Amino acid sequence: GVDLPEAAGPERPLRVLLANPSDIRHLLATVARRRRHGLPPVHFYICEHQIEVLARHLLLLQIVADWELPVRQRATVFLEVFGNAHVQERTQRYIHRCAKELEALVCDGRGALEDLVDLDSLKYRDRDALVAAFKSWDPKVLYDVATLRDHRLRAHLATRYDARAGIVDWDYQMRVKPAASIIHSTLYKEWRLSGLAFEFGDQRYDQPNRTLGSYAEGFLKKGKDQGIKKEILGFWTDVVNSPYFSFGVDTHDRPSPGTGSALKPRSETDMAKNKGQAFGRGVETAAQFAENLFYVANAGTGTEQHRHHTVEIAVFNLLSYLWEIETGEPYAMTKDHDIYSGLGNDASDMAWAAQQSAGGSKEGTAQAEGEAQSEAAAEAARREQALSRASCIVESLTDLRVTLLKGGVDDLMAKAQTEGQAYFGGFFDVAHLSPNSEHHLQDPRFQSLLARKQTAGQAVGHGGVETTPGRVTATVVVDTGKFIVPMTGEQEKQLEAKVDEFASVNGLEKRRAASTPAFAVYKAAKGK
């Protein structure tokens, strides 16, 4: 994790910039684990170039905040919407319902997210574009995701398209497996070829995921408007770097994550050693169970095989986030290798499971009456549990705010330069830069966005004291090239060196490695 910057304090919230993150994993992790640090007030600012990406952020937040859905079902729906090109028919109906609620949020300020999300920084035309994006998720709107995705694959592979299965296998063996062997080859290849990343049970994923539709600038090649620039609707999301990297390659609550070792296979010997170390430090058994999700059979023999895979890790992480937000307690498995065992006697989960198993069966009057009584008891338990969790949810979301911004870091820097502290000048305590934003580190104006320690100066009128900005106190976190599949190992090292060089332009230096090799942490260089 990242240490709490010294610029933040009880008098104001911790201000966090997420520059073009393309997902909300950092937001979810922070919200879930904020209670461990005394629930400090936090204000997120998420900027994206495409309005459709902001619309997806809102949808995923809406799913997280749908407290009526059981935790297990909410986790699977979240991942299905997040990573699949096709979804189930019931999920499509659910997306449409959420879109209606989000329209009310944007237009009238009403909805489940009204106290969490701040849209005041969006222009009215951007709000209109958000509503248009929500309307495009209507099942009646034509969106042939299979054809559009195939166009992307053909454009990417060109003459190699007919050999795509071999190319995907090469990418997996050379880049994906060394970085995160928990991603099984079958899962990665299926996603690369069909766009299906997360499957749960014997379900049919045959409806297009319209939330992945977006616009990109292009030139018309035919017709009377040939050569004119126009925004083209298509499938413009990534077709090489899988969604597994966001939630499915590591877990936070492990006894010995370490730098780099978090992604290495765990053999039976390693497990026994870590188990002894864990209990020696007083770490709970649940943390060891989380470690065992990375158990590798036959380690070192050339026939290694993970007992679990990336989809299970992703579900475990989502369960952990949602559970801690709702209960205030870290999610803890009670049975080794069973990711759902931490739900225990969760009333909402039991009610949902009973409803799924009933499934409209008619086995006779006695059984129907028994099922009715069981469902009534489950409903009573669910209501009692919901009341006890309500206050915890309110606590988890208190002093938390998410502001959506249209644009990029360059827009923020321009405002900071022209308007000063009124618009993001010396504003952010933490800035996370995605690979699409890391180049801004070489811009000397980037430093104007970072919080600084205020130093008291000479006295001014009316008993005040003039303050001058001192050294930078903010923390900058950037993504490394660890999970960028098209890169080679050498290019990954070159990127790391180049980012270090960029950071030095703004007086920043790498202080330490982050908790995983996927991130690098920068702070002000000593003496500056």
N, C-alpha and C positions, 0 to 999 in steps of 0.2 A: 504494500500500500504506500501511500504518499503521506508524509508527516503533515500535520496541520500547520500551515504557514503562520509565522508570527504576526503577520499584518492583520489577521482576522482576530476578532475578540467578541466578548459578549455584547458590545455596543452595536455591532453590525454583523450581518450574515457572512459566511464564507462564500465568495463569489467564484464560480467555476465556469470556465468557457469550454464548451465542447465544439471544436471546429470541424464541421463536415464529418461527423462520426458515422453516419449511415445506419446506425442502430442505437438502441438505448441501454446497452448492457452496463455501461459505466453508471448511468443514472440509477438503474435498478440495484446494482451492488451497493451504491452509496446509501440509498434510501433504506435498504434492508439492514445494513450494518451501522447505521448512524447511531442507533441506541447504544452500541458498545462504547461509544465515545461521549456519552452524556447528552445525546440529541442536540448537537449544536445547530443553530439555524444555517441553512444552506440555500443559496440561490443559484440555479443552473441557467446558463444562457447557451442555447443550442442554435447554431447557425448552419443553414443548408442552402445550396444554390438552387435546388429544385423544390418547388412547392409540393410536388407529389411525395417527396421524401418526408417533409414535415407532416403531411397528411398521414403517412404510415406511422410516424412517431406517435401521433395523437391516437391512432387506432390501437397500437400496442399498449399505450398507457391506459386506454379505455378498457382493454381486456384485463390488464392487471388490476384495475379498480372495479371490476365487476365482481363485487364481494358475494353475490348470490351464487356464482358458479363455484363448485367445489375446487379445492386447490389442485387436485390431480387433473381434473378436466381443464382447468384454466391453463395449467402448464402445457398440456398437449395442444390446446387450441392456439396458444401463443406461438409455439414452435411451428405448428402447421402453417399459420398465416405468415410467420416470419421467413420461413425457408423454402416453402413448396411453390412450384409453378402451378400446380393443380391442387385443389382442396376438395373436401367432401361437400356434398350438397347441403348438409345441415350447417356446415361452417360457412358456406356461401350465404345462407339465409342470416346467419349470425352477423356476418360482416355487414350485410345490408342494414340490419337493425342498428348496429353500432354507428353506421354512417349517418342515419337519421338523427341519432342522439348527438353526434359531433356537429352536424349542421346547426342544431339548436344551440350548441356551445358557442360556435363562431358567430351566429347571427343574433342570439338573444342573451348570451352569457349564462345559459342554464345547462346543467348536466352534472355528471359525476366528477368531472374534472374542473369545475368552475372555481374551486378554491385552491387548485394546484397549478393550473396553467394560466399564463399571462400572455395574451395576444395583443396587448396595447402597442407593441413595437412594430406590428405588421401594418402596412398601408392597406387602405380599403380595397385596392385592386388585388392585393395578395390574399386578403380574406375572401374576396369573390373567387379567386382561383382555388382556394381551399375548398370552398363549397362545391365548385365544379368538380374537383377531384373526388369528393364524397359522392356526388351524384353519379360519377362514372363507375362506381362500384355496384350499381344496380344490376341485378341479374339479367335485365332486359337489354343492357348495353352489350353490343357485340365486341368481344375481345378474344381473338384466336391466338391464345398464348403459345400453343404448340407450333404454329406456323411462324409466328414472330420470333420465337426462340430459335427455331431452326434457321431462320435468316441470319441471326446473330452468329450461330455456329458456322454457317457457311462463309460468312464474311471474315470470321476469325481464322478459320482453318484454310480457307481458299482451296488450293489444289490438293491439300491433304485431307479434305473432308471425308473421302471414302475410307481413309485409314484412321478415322477418329478414335476407334476403340484402342488401337495401338498407341496413339499419341496420348490418350488419357492414362493408359497404363504406364507409359514412360514418365509422365508428370507425377504420377503417384509414387513410383519407385524412387525417383530422383529427388523429389522435393517434399511431398506430403508425408510419406512414411518416415524419413529421417527427422522431420520436425515434430510430428505428432502421430506415432504409430497406433494410437488409440482409434484413429479413423480407419475403419476397415476398408480394404480395397473395393469390395463389392458396393459399399455405401457410396464411396466417392465416385466410382464409375457410373453408378445409377444416377447420381445427381448431375454429373457432367453431361450425360447423354439425354436424360429426360427431365431434369429439373426437380426431381422428387427427392427431398433430403430427409424428411421425417415421416415415417409411417408407423401407425399405432394400431395393432390388431388387424383383423380381416376387414378392412374398410376399402371403399372405392374412392379414389381420388381422381375424379373425372370432370370437375368444374374448374374453369380458369380462375386463377388468383388475380383478380383485377387490380388489387392494390399494388402489383408490381408494374403496372402500366405507367409510363411517363413520356415526356416529350423531349426531343433533342433537335437542335437546329440542323437542317439539311437543305440541299438544293434539289428542286424538282427536276427530274431528268426527262420527262415527257410532257406532251400537251402544250397548250398555248402559254402556260406560265413557266415553261422550261427555263431553268437557270435562276429562278427567283428563290430567295431564301425563305424557308418556312419551317415551323416547328412540326416535327413528325412524331405521331404517336407510335410507340413500339415497346419492345422488351429490352430496356437498356441497362438492366442490372448485370452484375458480374456473372460470367459463365465459366470462369476458371478458378477463382478463389471462393471456396465453398462457404456456406453459412455455418458449418461446423466449427470454424475457428472462433466464432463469437462466444459460444456457450459450451462447446463440447470437447475441449482439449485439456482442461484442468479444473480443479475445484479449489476453493479458498481454504476450507477447513481441513487441512492435512497436517499431520504431525511434523513432517520434515520436507516442505516443498522445495526450499533452497533455490538458488539461482541456476537455472538450466536443468537441474535434476528433476524439476516438476514434470517434465515431459518425457523423462526416460522410463523405459519399461521397468516394472517391479517384479523381480523373481520371488520364488518362495523363500529363499535365503534372505533377500532384502526385506521381505515382509516380516520375517521373524526378528531380524535385527532391529528394524524400525519399531516393531511392537514393544520390544524390551526398552528401547530408548524412550518411547512415548510414555509408557507407564512409569519409567524412572523419573520423568519430568512431571508426572501427575496429569498427563493428558487423558481425557476420557476415552472410553472404548469407541465411542461414536466417531471420533477423529480417525482412529485406526480403521474403522469400517470404510470411511471415505477413502483412505489410502488404498485399501484393498480393491477398490473399483478399478485400479490400474494393475492388478495382478496379471502376470504373464506366465503361462505354462511353458515348460520346456525351454526356459531362458538359456541362451548361449549354445543351443544345439543346432541352430539353423532352421528349426521347425517351430519357432516361437508363435504363440497364439494368445491374444488377450482374452480373458474371460468375459469382459464387458466391452462395449463399443461406445463410440462418440454420441450416439443418440441417447443412450442411458445416462451418460455424463451430463448432457444438455438438460435432460429431464430432472436429474438430481439437482443441478444448479438452479433451475427455475423453481422447483419445489422449495429449495433452501431460501431463495429470495422471498417468495410469496409467504412461506410459513413464518419467517422472522418478522415480516411486516405485520402480519395478522396476530401473532402470538407474543411477539417480543422476545422469543427464545430461539436460539440457533436450531436449525433443523438437524436432528440426530437420528440416524438409522439405529434400530434396536436389534436388527438381525443382519449378520454379515451377508454381503452380496445381494441384498434386497433393497433397492432404492426406495420402494414405497413403504418400508416397514416403519419409517419415522412418523407416518400419518397416524399409526396406532388406532385409537378409538375416536378418530376425527369424525364427528357426527355428520358433517356435510358430505364427507367422502363415503361413509357407510350408506347414507340415504341415496346418494347417486348410484353406488354399486347395486343397491337393492332394486332401484328403478331400472337399471340396465339389465339385470338378470331376469326381472319379471317380464319385461319385453312384450306385454300383451298376451302372455300364455293363459290358457283356461284349463285348469286341472281339476275343477270341481269346486263346489260351494265351500267346503271346509277349508281347502287350501286358499281360496280367495279371501275368506274371512281372516285366516291367519296372516296372509299377506297384508290385508288392510290394517290389522292391529300392529303388525311389525312396522308398516309404513307410518302409522300414526305415532308410534313410539319414537321412530327415527326422526320424524318431523318435530316432535316435542324437544328431543335432544338437540336437534339442529338449531331450534329457536333459542334455547337456553345458551348454547355455545355462541351463537351469533351475538347475543347481548353481551356476553363476557368479552368477546373479541372487539366489539365496536369501539370501546374506549382505547384499546391498544392500537387500533388502526388510526384513530384520531391522533393519538400521541405520535405515531410513526410519521404522520404527514404534517404535523404542526411545525410551523416555521420553515416550511419547505416550499419553494417556488420554482417554476420552470418557465422561462421566457423563451419564446420562439422568435428567431430572427431570419429574415430572408437575405441571403447573400453570403459573403465569405469574409475571411480575416482582413482582406484588403479594404473592404467597406468599413470595417470597424476601425482600422488604422487611420483611414481618411477622416472619419468623424472625430477620432481622438486628437488628430493633428489640428483640425479646424475649430473644434468646439471645446477641447480640453476636457476637464473633469466632468462637464455636463454630459458628455457622450463618451464613456468608457476610457477616459484618460486616467492612467494609474489605477485601473479598476479591478482587475482580476487577480485573485490570490492563487488560483490554479488554472492552467491552460493546457488542455489536451489537444494535440494536433494529430490528425489522421494523416496517412501517406499523401493525401491530396492537398494537405495544408502545410506540410513540413518546410516547403521552400520559403515560406514567409519568415522563417528564422533568420534568413540572410538579409532581410529588410531592416535597416536601422530603426524604422518607425515601429517595429514590433514591440520594442522595449516600452513605448509610450502606453501600451495596454496593461503592463504589469504593475501590480501593487508595489509601493515603496514604503519604507519606514519613514514616518513623518518626524522631522527633527524640529524642536522648538527653537525659535530665534528671538529677535528683539520684540519688545512690547509694542503694540499698536493701540490705536484709539479705542475708547470704551472698555478698557480693561482687558482687551484681548491680547493674544500672543501669536505673532506671525509664525507660521510653520513652513518649512521648506522640505521638498522631497529628498530623502536620503537614498541608501542603497536599495536595490531590488530585493523584495522579500518573497516574491511569488515563486511557485514551483511550476515548471513546464515539463509535461510528459508527452513523449512522442512514440508513435508506433515504429518498431523496427521492421526490417524486411523478412523476419523469421517465417511468416506465413504467406508471403507473396510468392505464389507458385511460379510465375514466369521468370523469376530471378534465379540466377545461379548462386552458388555459395560465395564465389568471388565478388559478384555484384552486391550481394548482401553486405559483405565487409566494406565495400566501397561506399555504399549508402550510409552505413554507420559512421564512417570517417567523414563523409560529406556533411552529415547532420551535425557532427561535432564542430566542424569548421563553420557551418552556418551559425550555430549557437554562440560561438566565440565573438561573432560580429556584434551581438547584443550583450556581451559581458557575461555569458552563461557558460557553465562547464558541467560536465557529467559528474555528479556527486557520487552516485552509486547505481548499481543495477536495480531494476524494479523486481517485484516478486516473481515475475516470469520473464523469459528472454524476449517476450513480445513487446516489451516497453523499455524505454530509457528515460531516466529522470535527470533534469537539469535545474540547477539553481545558480544564483549569482556567484561569479568567481570570487575567490577570497581576495579581500582588499579592494573590492569594487562596491 
